[in-house]
Amino acid sequence: GQCVLGDGGMTDAGDGGMTDAGDGGMTDAGDGGMTDAGDGGITCKPDFNNDNGQCVPCKWTLFPTTNQVNVRAIWGASASDIWAVGNGGAIVRWDGVKWTTISGIPQVDLYSVAGSGPRNAWAVGDGGVILNWDGSTWAQTSPARVSTKGQLRGVWVGSLTSAWAVASNGAILFLEGADWKPLSGSEVAGASALFGVWGLGDIANSAWVVGANGSVSLVTPMTRLFPNIKPDSAAPTYALRSVWGSSPNVAWAVADNGQVLKLSISDGTLNVEPFNRDAAGRALNSVWGSSSDNIWAVGASSAIIRWDGKTWTSIAITTGLDLNSVWGSSANDVWTVGTSGDDMYSKFYRWQCIP
């Protein structure tokens, strides 16, 4: 049998089709089934049949691994060079065939990993620990060069000389040469905990920063251009856990109450737009996209939602998963990782499409 995506539309499979929710609503994609097109399609492989025997062009599949790690974050330089970091200094690497555990890492919890290429990656975590990958080894940056001793919860890397990190005590760090330096005024009493950061990649080295109480800031190494902007006059009680930018002027942030925010800059004005919310109110922990019309967000209770440029759609996956992170090398090759039930070790799921 063959299945076909045609000119971009999805053929309704009855109990697994996709419906249009209009202007930004969320719809349920069910099990993602598609009907057989009969001709002109791509040959369906057994792994791409759903529980109803229908051919699906893309699907999430559990990737078996023997690595006993609890992963918090995932990032890669390519489809065959991916890093995942987590509790107790866990670092594992995907080489295109298997995941391998890296030894000799300080035994502290690592919360985030990012890089700009195969020879430049950073991982951050408890106690202000910062680790750097130079293509051959992971080395620890001296704590004396880091202002915060709290939890570094997020990191973004644009190049060898451009990177940002944020902490649970409100500290914001930026890379200058070989040194990490604190953004002036970012460590103040009562500051909101920060969890996510995304660089714009512009000349000013600007970055989006998000955190507790719905806080959103746009920062440069010199100042906060838009400090602690909120989506409404009352301080939200939710925490923004992750942010990803689809362009220099547009980014998406996700919250622990299932809220999705669209962040944008227009004529020098920062706009924070509550755009969507998970129907079940499940916490969203991570967001990533390959383009402005292909964005994924994952979270607790098997939450996986996808933006196609018009609609956020819920994608069904195995129940009972608490997903911590999502990253992909392309629209057709995406990883998410999390834990399930009483199993303390992470499970890796991969979104792939029929080649």
JODA-V248256 format. One record per residue. RES is the residue in three letters. SS is DSSP state (H for helix, E for strand, L for the rest). PHI is phi in whole degrees, -180 to 180 (999 if undefined). OMEGA is omega as a letter, one per 20 degrees, with the letter a starting at -180 (none if undefined). Layout:
BEGIN
res=[RES;RES]
ss=[SS;SS]
phi=[PHI;PHI]
omega=[OMEGA;OMEGA]
END
This chain:
BEGIN
res=[GLY;GLN;CYS;VAL;LEU;GLY;ASP;GLY;GLY;MET;THR;ASP;ALA;GLY;ASP;GLY;GLY;MET;THR;ASP;ALA;GLY;ASP;GLY;GLY;MET;THR;ASP;ALA;GLY;ASP;GLY;GLY;MET;THR;ASP;ALA;GLY;ASP;GLY;GLY;ILE;THR;CYS;LYS;PRO;ASP;PHE;ASN;ASN;ASP;ASN;GLY;GLN;CYS;VAL;PRO;CYS;LYS;TRP;THR;LEU;PHE;PRO;THR;THR;ASN;GLN;VAL;ASN;VAL;ARG;ALA;ILE;TRP;GLY;ALA;SER;ALA;SER;ASP;ILE;TRP;ALA;VAL;GLY;ASN;GLY;GLY;ALA;ILE;VAL;ARG;TRP;ASP;GLY;VAL;LYS;TRP;THR;THR;ILE;SER;GLY;ILE;PRO;GLN;VAL;ASP;LEU;TYR;SER;VAL;ALA;GLY;SER;GLY;PRO;ARG;ASN;ALA;TRP;ALA;VAL;GLY;ASP;GLY;GLY;VAL;ILE;LEU;ASN;TRP;ASP;GLY;SER;THR;TRP;ALA;GLN;THR;SER;PRO;ALA;ARG;VAL;SER;THR;LYS;GLY;GLN;LEU;ARG;GLY;VAL;TRP;VAL;GLY;SER;LEU;THR;SER;ALA;TRP;ALA;VAL;ALA;SER;ASN;GLY;ALA;ILE;LEU;PHE;LEU;GLU;GLY;ALA;ASP;TRP;LYS;PRO;LEU;SER;GLY;SER;GLU;VAL;ALA;GLY;ALA;SER;ALA;LEU;PHE;GLY;VAL;TRP;GLY;LEU;GLY;ASP;ILE;ALA;ASN;SER;ALA;TRP;VAL;VAL;GLY;ALA;ASN;GLY;SER;VAL;SER;LEU;VAL;THR;PRO;MET;THR;ARG;LEU;PHE;PRO;ASN;ILE;LYS;PRO;ASP;SER;ALA;ALA;PRO;THR;TYR;ALA;LEU;ARG;SER;VAL;TRP;GLY;SER;SER;PRO;ASN;VAL;ALA;TRP;ALA;VAL;ALA;ASP;ASN;GLY;GLN;VAL;LEU;LYS;LEU;SER;ILE;SER;ASP;GLY;THR;LEU;ASN;VAL;GLU;PRO;PHE;ASN;ARG;ASP;ALA;ALA;GLY;ARG;ALA;LEU;ASN;SER;VAL;TRP;GLY;SER;SER;SER;ASP;ASN;ILE;TRP;ALA;VAL;GLY;ALA;SER;SER;ALA;ILE;ILE;ARG;TRP;ASP;GLY;LYS;THR;TRP;THR;SER;ILE;ALA;ILE;THR;THR;GLY;LEU;ASP;LEU;ASN;SER;VAL;TRP;GLY;SER;SER;ALA;ASN;ASP;VAL;TRP;THR;VAL;GLY;THR;SER;GLY;ASP;ASP;MET;TYR;SER;LYS;PHE;TYR;ARG;TRP;GLN;CYS;ILE;PRO]
ss=[L;E;E;L;L;L;L;L;L;L;L;L;L;L;L;L;L;L;L;L;L;L;L;L;L;E;E;E;L;L;L;L;L;E;L;E;L;L;L;L;L;E;E;L;L;H;H;H;E;L;L;L;L;L;E;L;L;E;E;E;E;E;E;L;L;L;L;L;L;L;E;E;E;E;E;E;E;E;L;L;E;E;E;E;E;E;H;H;H;L;E;E;E;E;L;L;L;L;E;E;E;L;L;L;L;L;L;L;L;E;E;E;E;E;E;E;E;L;L;E;E;E;E;E;E;H;H;H;L;E;E;E;E;L;L;L;L;E;E;E;L;L;H;H;H;L;L;L;L;L;L;E;E;E;E;E;E;E;E;L;L;E;E;E;E;E;E;L;L;L;L;E;E;E;E;E;L;L;E;E;E;E;L;L;L;L;L;L;L;L;L;L;L;E;E;E;E;E;E;L;L;L;L;L;L;L;E;E;E;E;E;H;H;H;L;E;E;E;E;L;L;L;L;E;E;E;E;E;E;L;L;L;L;L;L;L;L;L;L;E;E;E;E;E;E;E;E;L;L;E;E;E;E;E;E;L;L;L;E;E;E;E;E;E;E;E;L;L;E;E;E;E;E;E;E;E;E;L;L;L;L;L;L;E;E;E;E;E;E;E;E;L;L;E;E;E;E;E;E;L;L;L;L;E;E;E;E;L;L;L;L;E;E;E;L;L;L;L;L;L;E;E;E;E;E;E;E;E;E;E;L;L;E;E;E;E;E;E;E;E;L;L;E;E;E;E;E;E;E;E;E;E;E;L;L]
phi=[999;-125;-128;-141;-94;65;-98;110;-86;-113;-73;-69;-99;90;-97;-138;-77;-110;-115;-89;-94;88;-100;100;-72;-108;-122;-94;-88;59;-99;74;-65;-136;-86;-72;-81;90;-149;74;-92;-102;-63;-84;-96;-56;-66;-106;-96;-86;-64;-94;80;-86;-80;-118;-72;-144;-162;-88;-133;-67;-102;-62;-150;-98;-70;-94;-136;-113;-93;-103;-150;-141;-158;-143;-87;-166;-65;-116;-150;-127;-114;-133;-128;-172;-65;65;76;-67;-137;-125;-128;-98;-109;99;-126;-147;-94;-123;-79;-96;-98;80;-93;-54;-84;-126;-67;-108;-109;-154;-145;-161;-162;-118;174;-67;-117;-154;-144;-130;-127;-132;-171;-59;65;73;-65;-133;-114;-123;-103;-109;106;-133;-144;-93;-124;-89;-76;-58;-57;-65;-93;-118;-74;-95;-111;-83;-85;-82;-103;-147;-144;-132;-131;-104;-166;-63;-119;-132;-159;-135;-143;-131;-129;-72;-99;89;-70;-124;-116;-134;-88;-130;67;-100;-110;-92;-125;-80;-72;-55;83;-82;-102;-126;-59;80;-64;-66;-62;-113;-125;-135;-149;-146;-80;-83;71;-97;-62;-78;59;-78;-151;-81;-132;-132;-170;-66;58;64;-72;-134;-133;-115;-125;-130;-60;-97;-168;-93;-69;-129;-81;50;-76;-113;-72;-153;-68;-87;-66;-65;-91;-83;-109;-83;-97;-159;-144;-142;-101;-91;-162;-59;-112;-137;-143;-123;-127;-125;-124;-78;-112;88;-73;-117;-113;-105;-106;-149;-122;-139;52;78;-113;-87;-115;-119;-115;-62;-105;-166;-146;-57;-59;-93;69;-72;-63;-106;-108;-154;-138;-156;-146;-97;-165;-69;-117;-150;-128;-115;-134;-132;-173;-72;53;64;-70;-138;-125;-136;-101;-109;100;-130;-140;-87;-122;-82;-108;-74;-149;-49;-74;83;-97;-108;-94;-99;-155;-141;-160;-143;-89;-165;-63;-103;-145;-131;-115;-137;-143;-173;-117;-138;58;-85;-76;-78;-96;-75;-112;-104;-116;-127;-92;-133;-118;-59;-70]
omega=[a;r;a;r;r;a;r;r;r;r;a;a;r;a;a;a;r;r;a;a;r;a;r;r;r;r;a;a;r;r;r;a;r;r;r;a;r;r;r;a;r;a;a;r;a;a;a;r;r;a;r;r;r;r;r;a;r;r;r;a;r;r;a;r;r;a;a;a;r;a;r;a;a;r;r;r;r;a;a;r;a;r;r;a;a;a;r;a;a;r;r;a;r;a;a;a;a;r;a;r;r;a;r;a;r;a;r;a;r;a;a;r;r;a;r;a;a;a;r;r;r;r;a;a;a;r;a;a;r;r;a;r;a;a;a;a;r;a;a;r;a;r;a;a;a;a;a;r;r;r;r;a;a;r;r;a;r;a;r;a;a;r;r;r;a;a;a;r;r;r;r;a;r;a;r;a;r;a;r;a;r;r;a;r;a;r;r;a;r;r;r;r;a;a;a;r;r;r;r;a;a;a;a;a;a;r;r;r;a;a;a;r;r;a;r;r;r;a;r;r;a;a;r;a;r;a;r;r;r;a;r;a;r;a;r;r;a;r;r;a;a;r;r;a;r;r;r;a;a;r;r;r;a;a;a;r;r;a;r;r;r;r;a;r;a;r;r;a;r;r;r;a;r;a;a;r;r;a;a;a;a;r;r;a;a;r;r;r;r;a;a;r;r;a;r;r;a;a;a;r;r;a;r;r;a;r;a;a;a;a;r;a;r;a;a;r;r;a;r;a;r;a;a;a;r;r;r;r;r;r;a;a;a;r;r;a;r;a;a;r;a;a;a;a;a;r;a;r;a;r;r;r;r;a;none]
END
